[in-house]
Amino acid sequence: MIIYKDDDFYIEVEPHEVPWVKIFTCKEYKELGDMPKELRQRLWELYDRVEEQMRDYFQPDKINMASFGNMLPRVHIHVMARFQNDSYFPNPLWGEKTQESSLDLPSFEEFYRVLHKYLNEVFAK
């Protein structure tokens, strides 16, 4: 599900037990260094806004950010809210589960709606 899109970026939901979104460039750049500097700066501003909203809404213990691009060789950034009682903590979400989850989080759907509205207001052209 795409929750935000403009001419340069889109944000997609990664279904999981923790809040997790991925920020993609619309144009397929292989590496961050392949992107124009102005676009890299916008990417980090977009990331900052997503992280801020995720922290405010979910109050996580930590935000994880990742950009591997091995399976999908194009620029994209994962933004994940982490909690000490999520199933994978302290491992990465691609790792082994360490415990049974006991999360009681606010509505993900409401967060996606709030994030969509916020980003459209902030980045309105």
C-alpha positions as CSV (number, residue, x, y, z in Angstrom):
1,M,0.0,0.0,0.0
2,I,1.4,3.4,-1.0
3,I,0.7,6.1,1.6
4,Y,2.5,9.0,0.0
5,K,3.7,10.0,-3.5
6,D,5.1,13.0,-5.2
7,D,7.1,13.6,-8.3
8,D,10.3,12.2,-6.7
9,F,9.4,9.8,-4.0
10,Y,6.8,7.4,-2.7
11,I,6.3,5.7,0.6
12,E,5.1,2.1,0.8
13,V,3.9,0.1,3.9
14,E,5.8,-3.1,4.8
15,P,3.2,-5.3,6.5
16,H,4.7,-6.4,9.8
17,E,4.0,-6.6,13.6
18,V,5.9,-3.3,14.0
19,P,5.4,0.0,12.1
20,W,7.5,-0.2,9.0
21,V,7.6,1.9,5.9
22,K,9.9,2.1,2.9
23,I,10.8,5.3,1.1
24,F,11.5,4.9,-2.6
25,T,12.8,7.2,-5.3
26,C,10.4,7.3,-8.3
27,K,13.4,7.2,-10.6
28,E,15.4,4.0,-10.2
29,Y,18.8,5.1,-8.9
30,K,21.1,2.2,-8.0
31,E,23.1,4.1,-5.4
32,L,22.6,7.2,-3.3
33,G,25.6,8.7,-5.0
34,D,23.9,8.3,-8.4
35,M,21.2,10.8,-7.2
36,P,21.4,14.5,-7.7
37,K,22.5,16.3,-4.5
38,E,19.2,18.2,-4.2
39,L,17.3,15.0,-4.4
40,R,19.5,13.3,-1.7
41,Q,18.8,16.3,0.5
42,R,15.0,15.9,-0.1
43,L,15.3,12.2,0.7
44,W,16.8,12.9,4.1
45,E,14.3,15.6,4.8
46,L,11.5,13.1,4.0
47,Y,13.2,10.5,6.1
48,D,13.4,13.0,9.0
49,R,9.7,13.8,8.8
50,V,8.7,10.1,8.7
51,E,10.9,9.3,11.6
52,E,9.5,12.3,13.6
53,Q,5.9,11.2,13.0
54,M,6.6,7.6,13.8
55,R,8.3,8.5,17.0
56,D,5.6,10.9,18.1
57,Y,2.8,8.4,17.2
58,F,4.2,5.1,18.4
59,Q,6.7,6.1,21.1
60,P,9.1,3.3,20.1
61,D,12.2,2.4,22.1
62,K,14.3,2.9,18.9
63,I,13.9,3.7,15.2
64,N,15.8,1.5,12.8
65,M,16.8,2.7,9.4
66,A,18.2,0.4,6.7
67,S,19.2,0.6,3.1
68,F,20.5,-2.7,1.7
69,G,19.5,-2.8,-1.9
70,N,20.8,-6.3,-2.5
71,M,17.5,-8.0,-3.4
72,L,16.1,-4.8,-4.9
73,P,19.1,-2.9,-6.4
74,R,17.7,0.6,-6.2
75,V,17.6,3.4,-3.6
76,H,15.1,2.8,-0.9
77,I,15.2,3.3,2.9
78,H,13.4,1.2,5.4
79,V,12.1,3.0,8.5
80,M,11.0,0.7,11.4
81,A,9.8,1.4,14.9
82,R,11.3,-1.0,17.3
83,F,10.2,-2.0,20.8
84,Q,11.9,-4.1,23.4
85,N,8.9,-6.4,23.4
86,D,8.7,-6.9,19.7
87,S,9.4,-10.5,18.5
88,Y,12.8,-9.7,17.0
89,F,14.3,-7.3,19.5
90,P,17.2,-6.7,19.7
91,N,17.9,-8.5,16.4
92,P,17.1,-6.9,13.0
93,L,13.7,-7.6,11.6
94,W,15.3,-9.8,9.0
95,G,16.9,-11.9,11.8
96,E,15.6,-14.6,14.1
97,K,12.8,-14.1,16.5
98,T,13.9,-13.8,20.1
99,Q,10.6,-13.9,21.9
100,E,6.9,-13.9,21.5
101,S,5.6,-10.4,20.8
102,S,3.5,-8.6,23.4
103,L,2.9,-5.4,21.5
104,D,-0.2,-3.2,22.1
105,L,0.2,-0.4,19.6
106,P,-2.0,2.4,18.3
107,S,-3.7,1.8,15.0
108,F,-1.3,1.4,12.1
109,E,-4.1,2.5,9.6
110,E,-4.6,5.7,11.6
111,F,-0.9,6.4,11.5
112,Y,-0.7,5.9,7.8
113,R,-3.6,8.3,7.4
114,V,-2.0,10.9,9.7
115,L,1.4,10.5,7.9
116,H,-0.2,10.9,4.5
117,K,-1.9,14.1,5.5
118,Y,1.2,15.5,7.2
119,L,3.5,14.8,4.4
120,N,1.1,16.2,1.8
121,E,0.9,19.4,3.9
122,V,4.6,19.7,4.4
123,F,5.7,18.9,0.9
124,A,2.8,20.6,-1.0
125,K,4.1,22.2,-4.1
